[in-house]
Amino acid sequence: MANLMVGDRDVRKISIPAKNSHKGQNGILTIIGGSTKYHGAPLLAIKAASRFVDLLYFHSPEKSNMELLHFLKGHKCTFIGIDAKELDKTIQKSDCVLIGNGMEINPANKKLLNSLLKKYSKKKKFVLDAGALHMVDKKLLNSNVIITPHILEFYALFGKNANKASAPGMAKKYGCIVLLKHPDGDLISDGKSLFINQTGNEGMTKGGTGDTLAGLCAALACKNSLFLAAKCAAYLNGLAGDLLKKERGVHFDADDLADYFGVAFEMALEKK
C-alpha cells in the first residue's frame, strides 16, 4: 500500500459555507463526554469544533451534569447543553456525533455508547475518542465511524501494535476510518489507502491536543466525507501547532491550538 502525504490540497476540498446559507446548513454537531474529574476535555473539543459548525450540542452522562454544564458555560458559550431526555432528538437532527472526551470508563457509559452506535451509526456519522475507545464494541464499527486513538489506545482496542501496516489493516477489517496519532506522524486510513500527516511538533505533547483534534475532526465530518475530515483535521491540528511554535516556541497549550485553527485553515486555503 503506497504511503500518501496529507497536504494543503486536501484542505482545499473541504466544504465552506455558501454566502447565502443559513444557521444549521453548515453543520450540526453533538458532543457527548466529560465528567467531574475530566471537565476540560470536552471543553477543548467544543472550543475546536465551534469554529466550523453552526450548532453545537453538549451532553454529559454524569449525574453531576448540571454542575459540569454550569462550569463549561462559564468558560465557553457557543454550545447548547442538553440532558438525557433530549439526547435522541438532538442526535436525530445532528450531522455527526463525537463521543468520549473526558468520559469515564464505566458500565453505564459503555451501555450508552454502544446503544447509540447500534441505533444511529448507520444513519449518522460518529467520531470516537478517548474513553469511548476503551468501551466500544468493535462489531459496531462501520464506514460511518472515525476512531482517533493514540498508540496505547490502538493496542487496547485491537491488541496490535500501532504502525503503518496495522492501521490500514484494522480500518479494512472493521470498515471504519482510522486516525492514528503516532509519534512518527499521524496515520489515516480507510482500509484502501494510507495517508501520513507530518505537521505538528514537540509542543503538542501537552494534554488536550487530542481533544482539539477530535473536536475539529467531528466538526469537519458534519459536511464532508469522514476520510477527508480525518485527513484535514490531522493536518490542521498540526499546522496550528507549527504556527504557534514559530510565533512562541513550544510554550503553548491546547487552548492556544484551538484558537489557531481558523488561521491554519485560511493559510492552507491560500497556498497553491
VEXMAR-815349 format. One record per residue (C-alpha): residue number from 1; residue in one letter; x, y, z. Coordinates in pm, whole numbers, plus 32768, in hexadecimal, padded with zeros to 4 digits. Each point is the difference from the previous one (the first is absolute). Layout:
! VEXMAR-815349
{resi=NUM | resn=a | east=X | north=Y | up=Z}
...
***
This chain:
! VEXMAR-815349
{resi=1 | resn=m | east=8000 | north=8000 | up=8000}
{resi=2 | resn=a | east=8096 | north=814D | up=7F92}
{resi=3 | resn=n | east=8035 | north=8107 | up=810C}
{resi=4 | resn=l | east=7F63 | north=814C | up=7F9C}
{resi=5 | resn=m | east=803C | north=814C | up=80AE}
{resi=6 | resn=v | east=7EEC | north=80E1 | up=8083}
{resi=7 | resn=g | east=8022 | north=816A | up=7F8C}
{resi=8 | resn=d | east=7F5D | north=814A | up=7FAC}
{resi=9 | resn=r | east=7F5C | north=7F66 | up=7ECF}
{resi=10 | resn=d | east=7F27 | north=7F2E | up=80E8}
{resi=11 | resn=v | east=7F91 | north=8130 | up=80CA}
{resi=12 | resn=r | east=7F95 | north=80AD | up=7EBF}
{resi=13 | resn=k | east=7F00 | north=7EE9 | up=7FCC}
{resi=14 | resn=i | east=7F4F | north=8055 | up=8147}
{resi=15 | resn=s | east=7EA0 | north=808C | up=7FE0}
{resi=16 | resn=i | east=7FE6 | north=816D | up=8063}
{resi=17 | resn=p | east=7EBD | north=80BF | up=804C}
{resi=18 | resn=a | east=7F48 | north=8093 | up=7ED8}
{resi=19 | resn=k | east=7FCB | north=8177 | up=800F}
{resi=20 | resn=n | east=7E87 | north=7FD8 | up=800A}
{resi=21 | resn=s | east=7FFA | north=7EE2 | up=80FC}
{resi=22 | resn=h | east=7F3B | north=8009 | up=8144}
{resi=23 | resn=k | east=8035 | north=7F81 | up=8164}
{resi=24 | resn=g | east=8006 | north=7E87 | up=800C}
{resi=25 | resn=q | east=8060 | north=7FCA | up=7E96}
{resi=26 | resn=n | east=8175 | north=7FF5 | up=8049}
{resi=27 | resn=g | east=800C | north=7EF1 | up=8105}
{resi=28 | resn=i | east=7F4E | north=7F8D | up=813A}
{resi=29 | resn=l | east=80D8 | north=7F42 | up=80F7}
{resi=30 | resn=t | east=7FB5 | north=7F4C | up=8145}
{resi=31 | resn=i | east=811B | north=7FC1 | up=80F7}
{resi=32 | resn=i | east=7FD6 | north=7F00 | up=8117}
{resi=33 | resn=g | east=8101 | north=7FE5 | up=8113}
{resi=34 | resn=g | east=8094 | north=80A3 | up=812F}
{resi=35 | resn=s | east=7FFB | north=7FB1 | up=8170}
{resi=36 | resn=t | east=803C | north=80B4 | up=8146}
{resi=37 | resn=k | east=816B | north=7F94 | up=7FEF}
{resi=38 | resn=y | east=8035 | north=803F | up=7E8E}
{resi=39 | resn=h | east=7F36 | north=8139 | up=7FB7}
{resi=40 | resn=g | east=810E | north=80A3 | up=7F2B}
{resi=41 | resn=a | east=8008 | north=7EF8 | up=7EEE}
{resi=42 | resn=p | east=7EA5 | north=8040 | up=7F6B}
{resi=43 | resn=l | east=8035 | north=8176 | up=8028}
{resi=44 | resn=l | east=8132 | north=7FEC | up=7F1E}
{resi=45 | resn=a | east=7F3F | north=7F2F | up=7F04}
{resi=46 | resn=i | east=7EE4 | north=80FE | up=800A}
{resi=47 | resn=k | east=80F2 | north=8120 | up=7FD6}
{resi=48 | resn=a | east=80A2 | north=7F5D | up=7ED1}
{resi=49 | resn=a | east=7EBA | north=7F99 | up=7F5A}
{resi=50 | resn=s | east=7F40 | north=8143 | up=8036}
{resi=51 | resn=r | east=80CA | north=80B3 | up=7EF1}
{resi=52 | resn=f | east=7F86 | north=7F10 | up=7EF5}
{resi=53 | resn=v | east=7E92 | north=7FAD | up=8048}
{resi=54 | resn=d | east=7EC3 | north=80CE | up=801E}
{resi=55 | resn=l | east=7F6A | north=7F4F | up=812D}
{resi=56 | resn=l | east=80AA | north=7F3A | up=8111}
{resi=57 | resn=y | east=7F51 | north=7F35 | up=810E}
{resi=58 | resn=f | east=80A7 | north=7F6B | up=8132}
{resi=59 | resn=h | east=7F8E | north=7EE9 | up=80E6}
{resi=60 | resn=s | east=80B4 | north=7F74 | up=812E}
{resi=61 | resn=p | east=7F86 | north=7EAF | up=807F}
{resi=62 | resn=e | east=807C | north=8051 | up=815E}
{resi=63 | resn=k | east=7F03 | north=8029 | up=811A}
{resi=64 | resn=s | east=80A8 | north=814C | up=8042}
{resi=65 | resn=n | east=7FA5 | north=806A | up=7E9E}
{resi=66 | resn=m | east=7F6B | north=814F | up=8064}
{resi=67 | resn=e | east=8130 | north=8059 | up=80D2}
{resi=68 | resn=l | east=80E4 | north=7FAD | up=7EDB}
{resi=69 | resn=l | east=7F2A | north=80C4 | up=7F0D}
{resi=70 | resn=h | east=800A | north=812B | up=80EA}
{resi=71 | resn=f | east=817A | north=7FEE | up=8009}
{resi=72 | resn=l | east=801F | north=7FDF | up=7E88}
{resi=73 | resn=k | east=7F0D | north=811A | up=7FBF}
{resi=74 | resn=g | east=80DF | north=80E1 | up=80CD}
{resi=75 | resn=h | east=8121 | north=7FB6 | up=7F17}
{resi=76 | resn=k | east=7F61 | north=7FD5 | up=7EAA}
{resi=77 | resn=c | east=7EAB | north=8078 | up=7F8C}
{resi=78 | resn=t | east=7FE6 | north=7F70 | up=7EA1}
{resi=79 | resn=f | east=7F46 | north=7EBE | up=8055}
{resi=80 | resn=i | east=7EAA | north=7F8F | up=806F}
{resi=81 | resn=g | east=7FF5 | north=7F1F | up=8130}
{resi=82 | resn=i | east=7F0A | north=7EDF | up=7FF2}
{resi=83 | resn=d | east=7F90 | north=7EF5 | up=80F6}
{resi=84 | resn=a | east=7FC5 | north=7E8C | up=7FC8}
{resi=85 | resn=k | east=7E94 | north=8034 | up=7F9D}
{resi=86 | resn=e | east=8068 | north=80E1 | up=7EDF}
{resi=87 | resn=l | east=811F | north=7F29 | up=7F80}
{resi=88 | resn=d | east=7F46 | north=7F28 | up=7F03}
{resi=89 | resn=k | east=7F48 | north=8128 | up=7F67}
{resi=90 | resn=t | east=8146 | north=80C3 | up=7FE8}
{resi=91 | resn=i | east=80C1 | north=7EE6 | up=7F59}
{resi=92 | resn=q | east=7EE9 | north=7FD6 | up=7F05}
{resi=93 | resn=k | east=8036 | north=8163 | up=7F82}
{resi=94 | resn=s | east=817B | north=7FF8 | up=8019}
{resi=95 | resn=d | east=80EF | north=7FB8 | up=7EE3}
{resi=96 | resn=c | east=8109 | north=7F65 | up=80DF}
{resi=97 | resn=v | east=8031 | north=7F89 | up=8166}
{resi=98 | resn=l | east=8149 | north=800E | up=80BF}
{resi=99 | resn=i | east=8016 | north=7F19 | up=812E}
{resi=100 | resn=g | east=810C | north=7FC3 | up=8103}
{resi=101 | resn=n | east=80BC | north=813B | up=8062}
{resi=102 | resn=g | east=8020 | north=8003 | up=817A}
{resi=103 | resn=m | east=7F0F | north=7EDC | up=8019}
{resi=104 | resn=e | east=802B | north=7F16 | up=8127}
{resi=105 | resn=i | east=802A | north=7E90 | up=7FAE}
{resi=106 | resn=n | east=7EE1 | north=7F4F | up=80B0}
{resi=107 | resn=p | east=7EE0 | north=7F11 | up=7FB0}
{resi=108 | resn=a | east=7EFB | north=8113 | up=7FDE}
{resi=109 | resn=n | east=80CC | north=80C6 | up=7F05}
{resi=110 | resn=k | east=8059 | north=7EC2 | up=7F42}
{resi=111 | resn=k | east=7E8E | north=7FAE | up=7FE2}
{resi=112 | resn=l | east=7FB1 | north=8162 | up=7F8B}
{resi=113 | resn=l | east=8115 | north=8004 | up=7EFC}
{resi=114 | resn=n | east=7FB0 | north=7EB2 | up=7F63}
{resi=115 | resn=s | east=7E89 | north=8033 | up=8005}
{resi=116 | resn=l | east=802A | north=8147 | up=7F42}
{resi=117 | resn=l | east=80E7 | north=7F5E | up=7F03}
{resi=118 | resn=k | east=7F11 | north=7EE0 | up=7FD0}
{resi=119 | resn=k | east=7ED9 | north=80EB | up=7FD1}
{resi=120 | resn=y | east=809A | north=8119 | up=7F33}
{resi=121 | resn=s | east=8153 | north=7FA9 | up=7F66}
{resi=122 | resn=k | east=7F6A | north=7F91 | up=7EB6}
{resi=123 | resn=k | east=7F46 | north=814B | up=7FE8}
{resi=124 | resn=k | east=80EC | north=80F9 | up=80A6}
{resi=125 | resn=k | east=8176 | north=803E | up=7FFE}
{resi=126 | resn=f | east=80C1 | north=7FB7 | up=813E}
{resi=127 | resn=v | east=8159 | north=805A | up=8083}
{resi=128 | resn=l | east=807E | north=7F30 | up=8126}
{resi=129 | resn=d | east=8119 | north=8080 | up=80DB}
{resi=130 | resn=a | east=809F | north=7FCA | up=8155}
{resi=131 | resn=g | east=7F19 | north=7F45 | up=80F0}
{resi=132 | resn=a | east=7F21 | north=7F83 | up=7EE7}
{resi=133 | resn=l | east=8122 | north=7F3D | up=7F6D}
{resi=134 | resn=h | east=8015 | north=7F30 | up=813C}
{resi=135 | resn=m | east=7E8C | north=7FAE | up=8003}
{resi=136 | resn=v | east=7F94 | north=7FD7 | up=7E97}
{resi=137 | resn=d | east=7F8B | north=7EB1 | up=7F7B}
{resi=138 | resn=k | east=80DD | north=7FD3 | up=7ECC}
{resi=139 | resn=k | east=7EE4 | north=7F4C | up=7F4F}
{resi=140 | resn=l | east=7F48 | north=814D | up=7FF1}
{resi=141 | resn=l | east=8114 | north=80B3 | up=7F41}
{resi=142 | resn=n | east=7FA7 | north=804D | up=7E97}
{resi=143 | resn=s | east=8039 | north=80F7 | up=7EE3}
{resi=144 | resn=n | east=7F48 | north=8114 | up=80BE}
{resi=145 | resn=v | east=80FA | north=7FF7 | up=8120}
{resi=146 | resn=i | east=8153 | north=80A8 | up=8033}
{resi=147 | resn=i | east=80D9 | north=7F88 | up=811E}
{resi=148 | resn=t | east=811A | north=80E3 | up=807A}
{resi=149 | resn=p | east=80E6 | north=7F30 | up=80DE}
{resi=150 | resn=h | east=8163 | north=8040 | up=8070}
{resi=151 | resn=i | east=80E8 | north=7ED2 | up=7FF9}
{resi=152 | resn=l | east=7F9C | north=7F7A | up=8158}
{resi=153 | resn=e | east=7E8C | north=8025 | up=7FBA}
{resi=154 | resn=f | east=8033 | north=7F51 | up=7EB1}
{resi=155 | resn=y | east=80A2 | north=7ED9 | up=80AF}
{resi=156 | resn=a | east=7EF2 | north=7FF7 | up=810B}
{resi=157 | resn=l | east=7EF1 | north=7FFB | up=7EF6}
{resi=158 | resn=f | east=8096 | north=7F0F | up=7F04}
{resi=159 | resn=g | east=8113 | north=7F45 | up=80BB}
{resi=160 | resn=k | east=80FB | north=8064 | up=7EF6}
{resi=161 | resn=n | east=8127 | north=80EC | up=7FF6}
{resi=162 | resn=a | east=7FB2 | north=8146 | up=7F4D}
{resi=163 | resn=n | east=80BD | north=8025 | up=7EB8}
{resi=164 | resn=k | east=7FDD | north=8035 | up=7E89}
{resi=165 | resn=a | east=7F88 | north=7E9D | up=7FCC}
{resi=166 | resn=s | east=7F0B | north=7FDA | up=8120}
{resi=167 | resn=a | east=7F50 | north=8151 | up=7FD2}
{resi=168 | resn=p | east=7F7B | north=7FB3 | up=7EA3}
{resi=169 | resn=g | east=7FD9 | north=7E93 | up=8063}
{resi=170 | resn=m | east=7F0E | north=8052 | up=8118}
{resi=171 | resn=a | east=7F4F | north=8106 | up=7F2E}
{resi=172 | resn=k | east=7FC2 | north=7EF8 | up=7EF7}
{resi=173 | resn=k | east=7F9D | north=7EEF | up=80F5}
{resi=174 | resn=y | east=7EFE | north=80D5 | up=80B4}
{resi=175 | resn=g | east=7F9C | north=80E1 | up=7EDE}
{resi=176 | resn=c | east=8046 | north=8142 | up=80BD}
{resi=177 | resn=i | east=80E6 | north=812C | up=7FDC}
{resi=178 | resn=v | east=8138 | north=7FF5 | up=80D9}
{resi=179 | resn=l | east=80AF | north=8142 | up=8065}
{resi=180 | resn=l | east=8128 | north=7F7D | up=80C4}
{resi=181 | resn=k | east=80CA | north=80FD | up=80C8}
{resi=182 | resn=h | east=815E | north=7F75 | up=7FD1}
{resi=183 | resn=p | east=8151 | north=8094 | up=806E}
{resi=184 | resn=d | east=8086 | north=7FD9 | up=7E9F}
{resi=185 | resn=g | east=7ED6 | north=80B3 | up=7F66}
{resi=186 | resn=d | east=7E87 | north=7FD9 | up=8005}
{resi=187 | resn=l | east=7F88 | north=7ED4 | up=7F38}
{resi=188 | resn=i | east=7EAD | north=801E | up=7F58}
{resi=189 | resn=s | east=7F62 | north=7EDE | up=7F49}
{resi=190 | resn=d | east=7EB4 | north=7F87 | up=7F78}
{resi=191 | resn=g | east=808D | north=7EA4 | up=7FC9}
{resi=192 | resn=k | east=8041 | north=8047 | up=7E91}
{resi=193 | resn=s | east=810B | north=810C | up=8015}
{resi=194 | resn=l | east=80E7 | north=808B | up=8109}
{resi=195 | resn=f | east=8049 | north=8171 | up=8030}
{resi=196 | resn=i | east=8110 | north=8089 | up=80E1}
{resi=197 | resn=n | east=7FF7 | north=8156 | up=80A3}
{resi=198 | resn=q | east=814A | north=80A2 | up=805E}
{resi=199 | resn=t | east=7F8B | north=814C | up=808D}
{resi=200 | resn=g | east=8028 | north=8037 | up=8176}
{resi=201 | resn=n | east=811F | north=801B | up=80F5}
{resi=202 | resn=e | east=8079 | north=7FB3 | up=8161}
{resi=203 | resn=g | east=7F2E | north=8119 | up=8093}
{resi=204 | resn=m | east=7ECE | north=7F2A | up=7FBE}
{resi=205 | resn=t | east=8059 | north=7EF4 | up=80FE}
{resi=206 | resn=k | east=7F31 | north=80C0 | up=80FE}
{resi=207 | resn=g | east=7EB4 | north=7F7A | up=8078}
{resi=208 | resn=g | east=7ECD | north=806A | up=7F3E}
{resi=209 | resn=t | east=808D | north=8009 | up=7EA0}
{resi=210 | resn=g | east=7F4F | north=7EB9 | up=7FB6}
{resi=211 | resn=d | east=7EB8 | north=809A | up=8072}
{resi=212 | resn=t | east=802B | north=8127 | up=7F15}
{resi=213 | resn=l | east=804C | north=7F0B | up=7EE6}
{resi=214 | resn=a | east=7EC5 | north=7F36 | up=8048}
{resi=215 | resn=g | east=7F28 | north=8138 | up=8010}
{resi=216 | resn=l | east=8088 | north=8084 | up=7EB8}
{resi=217 | resn=c | east=7FDD | north=7EAA | up=7F5D}
{resi=218 | resn=a | east=7E93 | north=7FE0 | up=8067}
{resi=219 | resn=a | east=7FB0 | north=8162 | up=7F90}
{resi=220 | resn=l | east=8098 | north=7FCA | up=7EA8}
{resi=221 | resn=a | east=7F4E | north=7EB0 | up=7FE4}
{resi=222 | resn=c | east=7EAD | north=80AD | up=8014}
{resi=223 | resn=k | east=800E | north=8075 | up=7E97}
{resi=224 | resn=n | east=811C | north=7F33 | up=7F6C}
{resi=225 | resn=s | east=805A | north=7E94 | up=7FD3}
{resi=226 | resn=l | east=8090 | north=7F5D | up=8135}
{resi=227 | resn=f | east=8148 | north=7FAE | up=7F53}
{resi=228 | resn=l | east=8033 | north=8167 | up=7F8A}
{resi=229 | resn=a | east=7F9F | north=8085 | up=8158}
{resi=230 | resn=a | east=80FB | north=7F1C | up=80AD}
{resi=231 | resn=k | east=811B | north=8061 | up=7F14}
{resi=232 | resn=c | east=7FBD | north=8173 | up=8016}
{resi=233 | resn=a | east=7FCF | north=8001 | up=8179}
{resi=234 | resn=a | east=8153 | north=7F5A | up=8032}
{resi=235 | resn=y | east=80A5 | north=80F4 | up=7F12}
{resi=236 | resn=l | east=7F60 | north=813A | up=8091}
{resi=237 | resn=n | east=8036 | north=7F98 | up=8169}
{resi=238 | resn=g | east=8172 | north=7FD9 | up=7FB8}
{resi=239 | resn=l | east=8015 | north=8136 | up=7F26}
{resi=240 | resn=a | east=7F6A | north=80D3 | up=8117}
{resi=241 | resn=g | east=810B | north=7F74 | up=80E6}
{resi=242 | resn=d | east=8111 | north=8055 | up=7F07}
{resi=243 | resn=l | east=7F82 | north=8165 | up=7FE1}
{resi=244 | resn=l | east=7FFF | north=8022 | up=817A}
{resi=245 | resn=k | east=815F | north=7F74 | up=801D}
{resi=246 | resn=k | east=807C | north=80F9 | up=7F01}
{resi=247 | resn=e | east=7F61 | north=811D | up=80C1}
{resi=248 | resn=r | east=8035 | north=7F94 | up=816B}
{resi=249 | resn=g | east=80E6 | north=7ED5 | up=8005}
{resi=250 | resn=v | east=7F7A | north=7EC2 | up=809E}
{resi=251 | resn=h | east=7F5A | north=80B2 | up=8124}
{resi=252 | resn=f | east=7E96 | north=7FE9 | up=7F91}
{resi=253 | resn=d | east=7EDD | north=7F27 | up=806D}
{resi=254 | resn=a | east=7EC8 | north=7F5F | up=7F70}
{resi=255 | resn=d | east=7F31 | north=813C | up=8035}
{resi=256 | resn=d | east=80F9 | north=80BF | up=7F2B}
{resi=257 | resn=l | east=7FEF | north=7EEE | up=7EFC}
{resi=258 | resn=a | east=7E87 | north=8018 | up=7FDA}
{resi=259 | resn=d | east=801B | north=8179 | up=7FDF}
{resi=260 | resn=y | east=80E5 | north=7FD2 | up=7ED2}
{resi=261 | resn=f | east=7F28 | north=7F0F | up=7F39}
{resi=262 | resn=g | east=7F5A | north=8113 | up=7F38}
{resi=263 | resn=v | east=8150 | north=809B | up=7FAD}
{resi=264 | resn=a | east=808E | north=7EB0 | up=7F96}
{resi=265 | resn=f | east=7ECD | north=7FB8 | up=7F28}
{resi=266 | resn=e | east=8012 | north=814C | up=7F4B}
{resi=267 | resn=m | east=8175 | north=7FD8 | up=7FC8}
{resi=268 | resn=a | east=7FCF | north=7EA8 | up=7F67}
{resi=269 | resn=l | east=7EF1 | north=8087 | up=7F1A}
{resi=270 | resn=e | east=80E5 | north=8115 | up=7F83}
{resi=271 | resn=k | east=8124 | north=7F1D | up=7FA9}
{resi=272 | resn=k | east=801D | north=7F91 | up=7E97}
***
